[in-house]
Amino acid sequence: MQQMVSQPRPDMTPGQPANTRKQSLLITGITLFALSGLLVGFAVGAITRPQHKQPTSTLSVSPVANQQSQSASPTAPKTTQVLPLGYPVITQISSPELADGATGYTLTAHPVDQSIDKGHGKPVQASDITCKIWLTKAENVTATLQDAGDRLRNVNSLSQPLPKETENALVFTGGNQTQNCSTNGDTTWKYQVAQSVAPGVYNMVVLTDWAGQRYNWSWVRINVNKGNN
């Protein structure tokens, strides 16, 4: 009996069944194909994916409508609410003054509220506050003006001489004796003392009256000399 001996094929290892070797080769081929496809997918994805921009730290701020500038605020805010008034603050006055009808003088003052106490507070600015100055020989100004309370509630009568006022004593060259208080700082009066004023000690009175509803006054004692005396 003749015995046939066959050599194994190149795709077969000695001692391994043919079917098993075929399955191994098939699995290996499928695995390699899958891996190659996966690698190709990664490569294509890296090329075609969009580039994400890095966020920046700059914020976009919309302009604010009617934004106020950083300019300095007025000395006192303007208000329309009638507030209790303190003593008017006199910021400039001269003493002595000459009753020569020629030498010029300046007085400045402004109204204040009662935010500190009954007589003192912050400057107040409003379009309907009336200011008036005058000379008087009266020693008790407060008592005189308290008696004239009804007059002070009538703004239209403030331009008329008040009780114990030395009439026509001041000749105004800038501003009126009775005028609206300034809505931007001090109210200013420029005047001369009339020659008819007798020398002596007087009180210069400053009145502030807010629409006849609130009013207050203050005064400074000054000397009036005759001519060059």
Steps between C-alpha positions, in 0.01 A plus 500: 500500500649818389495779757449858377662782692397858410687821581307773686389809299657833566183622680502205736724428790601149575261316724216764458175397330424673176163638606643654814778670310248644250289646781804656659604657175149630441475655846844656463407650165175644631677648800769661286236642266305648792809653650600652167153651460512642851836661440380649173192641680717666765724651235208640300330631813813683607517670162134590454380593854434876557753704692364636832608854583631564847274736699639848549496700823363819335138578587272685261332787689204681347496879540265628769238748381500844663808419703606791716848638467749494783502877531477656844157527655350841587554632852140422586255278310197683364170395652133586460393372843448786744721438803531683833768768463785570739679830549625639166878473480673832425827421324621854420431838659694818582527707816533789542323642198498862385175688443642691205286368216818411309691216667390162374438197722412136438292268715454130423280247676306178444208315664547179696271228630472370858684172447741577788274684747225764502732765363770318306516257212601437143469757218164495321443597137155546352351737247228634733705616800503879545795686653497852639752717690448828688641724769319558829572679826278250686694325772267199521466387140334172591215660692443749218476230234289269712247780524511522118422131452198568278715718274754220459229261381417733212792486257356787294535738795865422575625774268323760713680640808480268801440630857787719628687474170715803425344590167707592195819439697655276234546600136531181297740484208484123448203282582177619658432551868230231471584227249482128441775317684762356269447141389874457454691612808486827691259783428689827442411861569715797398409832658605836639383657826298813433629834625172548688580218745603631841820356640460237769466130573257310279392144442528368145216248473479213249161336452427177310136416426395180324170566323356657818492156664841491667722795591787597724747784548839593637682828552845649549574817693696754296623854553399771257726800484435838340717589206867430575452485879 
